[in-house]
Amino acid sequence: MARWRSYRRPSRRTLMLRAPRKGTIIIAVTIYLFGLFTALGWIAVPKDYGVTALAIAGALLILGSLMRDL
């Protein structure tokens, strides 16, 4: 007769999201506005800088919600 084996599943860590700190949000919004105004042509710098600034602002917000001290 076969024995019933209980396999213990490893504990799964769930994704913990937090609201970014105020400083992170202020920096991300500033970078985002710079990128937006550059992409619209209101600031006279190359558009590549604007697109890069938009990407950096988004990444900063994502990292700020995933990491505890950012």
Number of C-alpha atoms within 10 A of each C-alpha: 3 4 5 6 6 6 6 6 6 6 6 6 6 6 7 9 13 11 14 20 14 11 11 19 16 12 13 21 17 14 20 21 15 19 25 18 15 21 20 11 13 10 14 10 13 11 17 12 14 23 17 14 22 22 14 16 23 16 13 20 19 14 16 22 18 16 13 13 10 14
